[in-house]
């Protein structure tokens, strides 16, 4: 059995939010998701909101936003650096079966840009 190999660190341009340095990027075949850990550089800017980061990552990675979930964003006090863990699933249904409800809610729900009825 082979062990998933981590890809080399690479830079992802996130526009106004700064840029990300991917440290770990591998595919988990058991869960059918891509797991990404990166350092987000946002010097002299606030920590990006999850929904905006999720939208930009969907654009950069070329996948539907419903397949991407930000597990955490950890920022040190006064630092312009954040450690971010992202899960990119093969399908939105797969994401909903594995991600905890509180993570789905933190990420804006199932349809983050759908207006509330009422």
C-alpha positions in Angstrom: 0.0 0.0 0.0 1.4 3.4 -0.9 1.4 6.4 1.3 0.0 9.6 -0.1 2.8 11.9 -1.2 2.7 15.6 -0.3 3.3 18.0 -3.2 6.0 20.7 -3.1 5.1 24.0 -1.5 3.5 26.3 -4.1 2.1 29.8 -4.1 -1.6 30.6 -4.7 -2.6 34.2 -5.5 -5.7 35.1 -3.6 -6.0 38.7 -4.9 -6.8 41.3 -2.3 -6.7 38.8 0.5 -3.0 38.2 -0.1 -1.4 34.9 -1.1 -1.2 31.4 0.2 1.8 29.1 0.5 0.6 25.5 0.2 2.5 23.3 2.6 0.5 20.1 2.3 -1.7 19.0 -0.6 -2.8 15.4 -0.9 -5.7 13.3 -2.0 -7.4 11.1 0.6 -8.8 8.2 -1.4 -10.8 6.8 1.6 -12.8 9.9 2.1 -12.5 11.1 -1.5 -11.3 14.5 -0.7 -8.2 16.7 -1.3 -6.7 18.0 1.9 -4.8 21.3 1.8 -2.9 23.0 4.6 -1.4 26.4 3.7 0.0 29.5 5.3 -2.0 32.5 4.3 0.0 35.8 4.0 -2.2 38.8 4.7 0.3 41.4 6.0 -1.4 44.7 7.1 -4.8 43.2 6.4 -7.4 41.5 8.6 -7.8 37.7 8.6 -10.0 36.9 5.6 -13.6 35.8 6.2 -14.2 32.1 5.5 -16.9 32.7 2.9 -14.6 35.1 0.9 -11.6 32.7 1.2 -13.8 29.8 0.2 -15.1 31.7 -2.9 -11.6 32.6 -4.0 -10.3 29.1 -3.5 -13.2 27.7 -5.6 -12.2 30.1 -8.3 -8.5 29.3 -8.2 -8.9 25.6 -7.9 -11.7 25.5 -10.5 -14.3 23.6 -8.4 -17.8 24.3 -7.2 -17.9 26.3 -3.9 -20.2 23.6 -2.4 -17.3 21.1 -2.5 -14.9 23.3 -0.4 -14.9 23.6 3.3 -12.5 25.6 5.5 -11.8 23.5 8.6 -9.9 26.2 10.4 -8.1 29.5 10.1 -5.6 30.1 12.9 -3.9 33.5 13.2 -1.4 34.6 15.8 -2.0 37.9 17.6 -0.6 40.8 15.5 0.6 38.4 12.8 -0.2 38.8 9.1 0.0 35.0 8.8 -2.7 32.4 9.2 -2.6 28.6 9.0 -5.5 27.3 7.0 -6.8 23.8 6.5 -9.1 23.2 3.6 -11.1 20.1 2.5 -12.0 19.8 -1.2 -14.5 16.9 -1.8 -15.2 15.1 -5.0 -18.9 16.0 -4.7 -21.1 18.3 -2.5 -23.0 15.2 -1.2 -19.8 13.6 0.0 -18.9 16.8 1.8 -22.2 16.9 3.6 -21.8 13.3 4.7 -18.4 13.9 6.3 -18.2 17.5 7.5 -19.7 18.2 10.9 -22.8 20.4 11.0 -21.0 23.2 12.8 -18.3 23.4 10.1 -21.0 23.6 7.4 -22.7 26.4 9.3 -19.3 28.3 9.8 -18.7 28.1 6.1 -22.0 29.8 5.2 -24.2 26.7 5.0 -24.9 24.5 2.0 -25.7 27.3 -0.4 -23.6 30.2 0.9 -24.8 32.8 -1.6 -28.4 31.9 -1.8 -30.7 34.6 -0.3 -32.9 33.7 2.6 -36.5 33.4 1.8 -39.1 35.4 3.7 
